[in-house]
Amino acid sequence: MRLRFLGSTSEAGACPSLYETDRGTIVVQGLEVVDGEARADLLHVLDGETAVEVPRELLLEIARRVLVDHD
């Protein structure tokens, strides 16, 4: 699998960041959610899965770019 950097709201491209894969999926790089109460709210977490927190602004910015690029 290959990744293409989409963007970050952090300085110098540090996490959290989003990447597009050559398989048509998105990879999220960020700090793992370790708060026990928050993890208890997660549903159906499979082996090998985790939760990563990203700012809402990052998702909105990438969505805007993707929609503009594909129109």
Contacts in CASP RR format, 6 or more apart in sequence:
PFRMAT RR
TARGET T0000
AUTHOR 0000-0000-0000
METHOD contacts of the structure
MODEL  1
MRLRFLGSTSEAGACPSLYETDRGTIVVQGLEVVDGEARADLLHVLDGET
AVEVPRELLLEIARRVLVDHD
1 21 0 8 1.000
1 22 0 8 1.000
1 23 0 8 1.000
2 21 0 8 1.000
2 22 0 8 1.000
3 19 0 8 1.000
3 20 0 8 1.000
3 21 0 8 1.000
3 27 0 8 1.000
4 19 0 8 1.000
4 20 0 8 1.000
4 21 0 8 1.000
4 22 0 8 1.000
5 13 0 8 1.000
5 17 0 8 1.000
5 19 0 8 1.000
6 17 0 8 1.000
6 18 0 8 1.000
6 19 0 8 1.000
6 20 0 8 1.000
6 26 0 8 1.000
6 62 0 8 1.000
6 65 0 8 1.000
7 13 0 8 1.000
7 17 0 8 1.000
7 18 0 8 1.000
7 58 0 8 1.000
7 61 0 8 1.000
7 62 0 8 1.000
8 14 0 8 1.000
8 15 0 8 1.000
8 16 0 8 1.000
8 17 0 8 1.000
8 18 0 8 1.000
8 58 0 8 1.000
9 16 0 8 1.000
9 55 0 8 1.000
9 57 0 8 1.000
9 58 0 8 1.000
9 61 0 8 1.000
10 16 0 8 1.000
10 17 0 8 1.000
15 29 0 8 1.000
15 30 0 8 1.000
15 31 0 8 1.000
16 28 0 8 1.000
16 29 0 8 1.000
16 30 0 8 1.000
16 31 0 8 1.000
16 52 0 8 1.000
16 53 0 8 1.000
16 54 0 8 1.000
16 55 0 8 1.000
16 58 0 8 1.000
17 28 0 8 1.000
17 29 0 8 1.000
17 30 0 8 1.000
17 58 0 8 1.000
18 26 0 8 1.000
18 27 0 8 1.000
18 28 0 8 1.000
18 29 0 8 1.000
18 54 0 8 1.000
18 58 0 8 1.000
18 59 0 8 1.000
18 62 0 8 1.000
19 26 0 8 1.000
19 27 0 8 1.000
19 28 0 8 1.000
19 29 0 8 1.000
20 26 0 8 1.000
20 27 0 8 1.000
21 27 0 8 1.000
28 52 0 8 1.000
28 54 0 8 1.000
29 52 0 8 1.000
30 52 0 8 1.000
30 53 0 8 1.000
30 54 0 8 1.000
31 52 0 8 1.000
31 53 0 8 1.000
32 50 0 8 1.000
32 51 0 8 1.000
32 52 0 8 1.000
33 39 0 8 1.000
33 42 0 8 1.000
33 50 0 8 1.000
33 51 0 8 1.000
33 52 0 8 1.000
33 53 0 8 1.000
38 51 0 8 1.000
39 51 0 8 1.000
42 51 0 8 1.000
45 51 0 8 1.000
END
